[in-house]
Amino acid sequence: MKSFPLKPRFSETDAIGHINNTSIAVWFETARLEFLTDVFIEKGDEQPNWFMASQTIDYLGENFFGIEVRMDLSVIHIGNTSFKVGCKMYQNDKQTVRASAVLVHVDRASKKPTPIPPQMRAVLEAELDSNWL
């Protein structure tokens, strides 16, 4: 599990005064990319080709402008050609979001799903916590 802080911007609020749901999806994307960079690039691996197959976001509470949000991410499932990243978001130590995304490993030339290479699988397995989300 890795944690990433984020400070909500005023422009991310909506007419109700809380953070808009579309901003939450962008936050998840930002944290997911940082997570994958930490997991793969900083360990000396080249950038793998991952296509997003699905994303789920459960809104458990509101987030507000100006109060830091902590995003915790972990690998929660590894398949033959894909893996799932889970995300929990907290503001004031209260969980506000539960999210996940399935990323499929694809061949660069054909753009078709291909098995996760052994070295990538080993990196993912080091981050795996299937009971986390």
FENHUBEL-V681590 format. One record per run of one state. SS is the DSSP state (2 for helix, 1 for strand, 0 for the rest). FROM is the first residue (numbers start at 0). TO is the last residue. If there is no record, write none. Layout:
SS,FROM,TO
SS,FROM,TO
This chain:
0,0,0
1,1,6
0,7,8
2,9,11
1,12,12
0,13,17
1,18,18
0,19,19
2,20,38
0,39,39
2,40,42
0,43,48
1,49,58
0,59,66
1,67,77
0,78,80
1,81,90
0,91,92
1,93,105
0,106,111
1,112,112
0,113,116
2,117,126
1,127,127
0,128,132
